[in-house]
Amino acid sequence: MKLLKGLGVCAALFFGAQQAGAEEIILKTNTVLNHNNLSYVPTKMVTDQLRIPVSWDNQAKSLTIQKDHQTILFKMGEPQAKVNGQTVKTPPIVVKDGVSYLPLRFIGENLHMKVDWNRDVITLTTFDKYIVQKGDYLYKISKKVGMSVEEIQKINNLKDDKLQIGQVLYLKADLALSNSTYITETNSLKEESDKKENETKNSSSNSSSEQKGKGSLTESKNKMKDDTFEYTTYIVKKGDYLSKISAEQKVSLKDLLAVNNLTENSILQIGDQLLLPKRVIPTKEKVSEKHGEYLDWWTEAQYVFPIGEIATVIDFETGVSFQIRRSYGANHADCEPLTAEDTRKAKELWGGFSWNTRAVLVQVGDRTIAASMSFMPHDIESILDNDFEGHFDLHFKNSTRHKDGKIDQYHQEKIKIAAGVVDK
């Protein structure tokens, strides 16, 4: 986002009037959490799909969203927020199953996006933009874009006519903000969801017989070796989406898509039946009881410790233990301390937040895996009350860094210590 903004400022200095057209962002309705008749989206979706930076202040228990010259500050549990320093009413942040959710309409409209709902998708349309350049003033800009000074001031909440070079002005008069828009929520979305549920109830018996007749689940299952997977069935519920199901049911998203002949863009319907493929990873012999299994990340460890799973970490040197959750990560496990107490224990071990690596054992159920861990908080987070602003890195045999896809030798050395493996 910062890069795009910087490019916009540079372009303004070289190419004269800078006016950018509207942009559309499409979200699926089944990614939305319906809470108290309001629609919420996961904080991670705001970061990833809307491409809006989100930061968390653990001490103040506050969350800040910043886009262009707009800043929104939420405080946990409070039915209000500060928009560019001004207090306005808003639905509070919702935390469910350790995941934080933000009020969609409030976020969209206060960041100058029009929010439209239909049966399957939510469309967020950004306002047309104008980037202030050297020599600009409101009257001059109003003539360029064919709007009145008053319209521009109203849309952008300007109290006077002072402008800064590089400042972004929004130009869609028909999308002007309303302080009351958050109170009444998406009736159309609710009606569509209720309609969809009724349709599902009325046709559930027919759907079941049709699926059995087609044999689609059986055919999908046969495509993946039965001795590699254990299967259970799952019925799609209101509010479900594929990555959520994957995390909650602790199965690989890639496997979930493959066995059900789906893609990440597939739209689910309430009542759909999915196969949940859980990989069967054979136990490997350990060097001793104090060591962990030396499992390859790509073919073994990531399936024993899937996204959403809670594990106990035991420091190999001291025996100190604490709990974590794997929240993200494909090249290695991006994890978070489960509670503030777990953060305190780990922080004491590392002597503070640190990129230094330590040999650790990761206990998942009845499995103990050799691993290496650093304890520096960075990037996104999903647990907001653990005194840890971000996530940390947990590596296993042959796992790689996100930044360059290469193996980190420091981590691999510590993993071998935890596994009791000696290079020949």
C-alpha positions, 0 to 999 in steps of 0.5 A: 500500500505504501509503495502504491501511495509513493508511486502515486505521489511521484506520478503527480509531480511528473504528469500533472492532474492525477485522477484514478478510477474506481477499483472493485474488490470482490468478497464471497458472502460465505466469508462473512460472520453475521453477528447481531445482524451486522456483517463482520470480516476477519481482520486477516482478510482486511490485510490480505484481500483489501490490502489495508495495513492493520496494526495491533497495540497490545498494551493499549488493546487497540487496533489501527487501520490506515489507508491513504490519509484515513486512520481508524482506531478501535479499542477492544470492547468499545462501541466507538472508534476514532476516525482521524481523531474524531470519535464516532459510534461503531459496532465493537470488534468481535473475537470468535474462536481466537479470530478477530472480526471487524464491522465490514460496512463501517470499515468500507465506508470510512475508508471510502468504499461503497459496499454492495451485497448480492446472493454470492458476493460482496463488492467493495468499490473504491471512490475515484481518487485525485492526488494533490500536486504542487500548486493545487488548491480546492477551487482549482481541483474542483474545476478539474474534476467537475465538482463543487468545493463543498462536495469535495470537502464533505466527502473527505471530511475537510474542515478547511481548505488546507491541502498537502502534496500527495494527499488523496482526495475522494471524488464520488459525491454519491458515495458520501459517508453517513454516520448512521449507516452502520446501524442498519445492516445488510438486510439483503444479505440476511434475506438471501442467507435465510432464503438459501437456508430454506431452500437447503431444508426443502431440498435436503433429501433430494440433494442427498439422493442426487449426490449418492446417485452421482457418486461424486464423493466416492470418485473424488476419494478414489483419486487419493490413495486410501492408505494415505488418508482417513476420511470423514464427511462435513456439512457446510453451515452458514458462515463457512468458507473453505479456509475456515473449514480447513483450519477448524477441521485441521485438514490441509486446504490443498487436500480439501480442494483436491479431494472435493474437486474444488478451487480456492474460488469455489463458492459453497452452499449451505448443506453441501457435503464435503469430504475431509481428508486427514493424512495418515503420517506413520510414526518414525522411530526416535533416537531416544525418549528425550528426542523428537521425530525427525519429520520432513516439513513438506511430506509429514510435519505440516500434516501432523501440525496443521493450521489451527492446531494447538501444541505444547512446545518444550525447550530442549535445553531447559525443559520449560514448556508453553502452548502455541497455536499454528495460525498461518504459514506454508513454507514453515509454521507461523505460530502464536503463543496461546496466552499471555502466560505462554508469551511470558514463559517463552520471553523469559527463555529467549531473554526478550523477543529475539530472532535467535534459534533454539532447539525445541520439541513440539508435542501434538497429541501423542506425537513429539516432533523435532523443531527449531524456534525463534521468538520475534513477533512480526507481521499479522496476528489472530490472537489479540490478548496474548501480549504478542504483537504478531507471530513467530517462526517455527521450523521443521526438517527442510522447511524454508523461509518465506522471504526467499524460499531457502532453507535456514541453516541455523534452524536446521542445526537446531532441529537436528539437535532436537532429533538427536541426528548427527551429520556423518 
